């Protein structure tokens, strides 16, 4: 059932019903509710399965060395991860206000992403003072986040390579700006 939900999300059905999941899985609607307390429980299980399935997309990133090398590795990884997560991210963001468990999963993902920003660009962040340091972390986090990637790929219609180029340019401007 979890795989059926993920398949529906991958097909662009962002708010599949329990009935649609049951039909895709070849089980009765009742079976969905025997295995899951509610649709929120099913979405949460799908989010966890998604992360398990895509864990191999993550690679430890350098925290030192030339900025251009760190920037290239960071953007390449974010692009890989964001593209893999586009369909489930759209659905999760829609479901988030109605699902405390899913909101917790997404909050953890955002926290980990922000920590990665701080780690990879720690040299540039440490070069700033107080408020400028906090602001830079926020700016980098927002620019490197899923919403920006979705805007580049979906709203702007950019290819993965074009989106990586724009993302790199935006991050470089923030990191090298005053």
Phi, psi and omega per residue, in radians:
X1 nan -0.679 3.105
X2 -1.109 -0.776 3.120
X3 -1.114 -0.631 3.101
X4 -1.132 -0.734 3.091
X5 -1.087 -0.800 3.135
X6 -1.080 -0.672 3.111
X7 -1.121 -0.728 3.107
X8 -1.098 -0.741 3.115
X9 -1.107 -0.749 3.109
X10 -1.063 -0.491 3.127
X11 -1.438 -0.026 3.089
X12 1.669 0.099 3.078
X13 -1.500 1.726 -2.956
X14 -1.440 -0.292 3.101
X15 -2.319 1.096 -3.137
X16 -1.153 2.544 3.119
X17 -1.538 2.877 3.074
X18 -1.051 -0.626 3.119
X19 -1.107 -0.763 3.117
X20 -1.112 -0.695 3.101
X21 -1.114 -0.791 3.134
X22 -1.068 -0.787 3.129
X23 -1.065 -0.781 -3.139
X24 -1.103 -0.678 -3.105
X25 -1.392 -0.220 -3.118
X26 1.278 0.573 3.112
X27 -2.212 2.958 3.105
X28 -1.347 2.757 3.075
X29 -1.026 -0.680 3.125
X30 -1.011 -0.669 3.140
X31 -1.052 -0.628 3.109
X32 -1.015 -0.790 -3.075
X33 -1.420 -0.209 2.999
X34 -1.302 -0.672 -3.086
X35 -1.565 -0.417 -3.111
X36 -2.299 2.427 -3.123
X37 -1.081 -0.682 -3.118
X38 -2.830 -3.118 -3.105
X39 -1.146 -0.548 3.082
X40 -1.056 -0.756 3.128
X41 -1.081 -0.706 3.114
X42 -1.152 -0.768 3.117
X43 -1.098 -0.698 3.135
X44 -1.132 -0.748 3.089
X45 -1.084 -0.678 3.116
X46 -1.135 -0.712 3.116
X47 -1.083 -0.765 3.114
X48 -1.119 -0.739 3.119
X49 -1.102 -0.712 3.122
X50 -1.019 -0.830 -3.124
X51 -1.108 -0.699 3.102
X52 -1.081 -0.784 -3.082
X53 -1.147 -0.556 -3.056
X54 -1.855 0.221 -3.138
X55 -1.011 -0.566 -3.099
X56 -1.249 -0.160 3.074
X57 -1.303 -0.345 -3.097
X58 -1.515 2.342 3.029
X59 -2.311 2.467 3.077
X60 -1.017 2.375 -3.103
X61 -1.833 2.626 -3.127
X62 -1.211 2.525 3.087
X63 -1.885 -0.044 3.104
X64 -2.449 3.102 -3.074
X65 1.724 -3.135 -3.099
X66 -1.037 2.434 3.136
X67 -0.940 -0.781 -3.083
X68 -1.057 -0.627 3.113
X69 -1.207 -0.783 3.132
X70 -1.130 -0.744 -3.139
X71 -1.071 -0.799 -3.133
X72 -1.092 -0.778 3.134
X73 -1.128 -0.728 -3.138
X74 -1.100 -0.860 -3.099
X75 -1.142 -0.709 3.125
X76 -1.055 -0.778 3.138
X77 -1.179 -0.783 3.124
X78 -1.058 -0.732 3.135
X79 -1.070 -0.802 3.119
X80 -1.019 -0.841 -3.070
X81 -1.234 -0.769 -3.133
X82 -1.133 -0.715 3.125
X83 -1.133 -0.697 3.115
X84 -1.124 -0.526 -3.030
X85 -1.721 0.010 -3.008
X86 -0.926 -0.902 -3.059
X87 -1.161 -0.829 -3.111
X88 -1.228 -0.544 3.120
X89 -1.128 -0.775 3.113
X90 -1.007 -0.804 -3.130
X91 -1.166 -0.737 -3.108
X92 -1.120 -0.708 3.135
X93 -1.129 -0.654 3.084
X94 -1.169 -0.669 -3.081
X95 -1.440 -0.393 -3.020
X96 -0.890 -0.805 -3.109
X97 -1.105 -0.334 -3.082
X98 -1.841 0.028 -3.041
X99 -2.368 1.712 3.105
X100 -1.010 -0.664 -3.135
X101 -1.161 -0.763 3.112
X102 -1.173 -0.659 3.080
X103 -1.050 -0.665 3.100
X104 -1.139 -0.728 3.114
X105 -1.089 -0.800 -3.138
X106 -1.151 -0.676 3.110
X107 -1.091 -0.702 3.099
X108 -1.110 -0.757 3.098
X109 -1.043 -0.734 3.126
X110 -1.157 -0.675 3.126
X111 -1.130 -0.757 3.116
X112 -1.132 -0.695 3.125
X113 -1.118 -0.723 3.127
X114 -1.149 -0.687 3.104
X115 -1.091 -0.671 3.115
X116 -1.127 -0.722 3.078
X117 -1.007 -0.842 -3.122
X118 -1.079 -0.665 -3.107
X119 -1.249 -0.878 -3.049
X120 -1.168 -0.639 -3.068
X121 -1.919 0.495 -3.092
X122 -1.054 -0.623 -3.141
X123 -1.086 -0.786 -3.128
X124 -1.279 -0.616 3.132
X125 -1.182 -0.770 -3.136
X126 -1.126 -0.397 3.137
X127 -1.283 -0.210 3.136
X128 -1.673 2.800 3.123
X129 -1.806 2.565 2.974
X130 0.506 -1.863 -3.079
X131 -1.100 -0.635 3.128
X132 -1.122 -0.609 3.107
X133 -1.155 -0.854 3.138
X134 -1.100 -0.716 3.138
X135 -1.124 -0.732 3.132
X136 -1.084 -0.751 3.109
X137 -1.050 -0.774 3.122
X138 -1.096 -0.800 -3.141
X139 -1.072 -0.807 3.125
X140 -1.089 -0.749 -3.132
X141 -1.080 -0.783 -3.135
X142 -1.167 -0.820 -3.098
X143 -1.110 -0.665 -3.098
X144 -1.483 -0.024 -3.044
X145 -1.392 2.982 -3.103
X146 -1.090 -0.592 3.141
X147 -1.125 -0.749 3.113
X148 -1.139 -0.773 3.138
X149 -1.066 -0.744 3.131
X150 -1.112 -0.649 3.088
X151 -1.122 -0.772 3.139
X152 -1.126 -0.802 -3.068
X153 -1.394 -0.743 -3.076
X154 -1.554 -1.098 -3.059
X155 -1.143 -0.762 -3.110
X156 -1.518 -0.267 3.103
X157 1.211 0.463 -3.113
X158 -1.381 2.599 3.019
X159 -1.230 2.887 3.066
X160 -0.964 -0.736 -3.132
X161 -1.139 -0.744 3.122
X162 -1.141 -0.715 3.131
X163 -1.126 -0.707 3.090
X164 -1.073 -0.709 3.138
X165 -1.097 -0.795 3.127
X166 -1.152 -0.766 3.124
X167 -1.062 -0.768 3.107
X168 -1.044 -0.780 -3.131
X169 -1.080 -0.777 -3.137
X170 -1.133 -0.788 -3.141
X171 -1.137 -0.730 3.118
X172 -1.045 -0.775 3.136
X173 -1.038 -0.740 3.113
X174 -1.149 -0.762 -3.074
X175 -1.226 -0.590 -3.107
X176 -1.667 -0.229 3.126
X177 -1.208 2.864 -3.034
X178 -1.212 nan nan
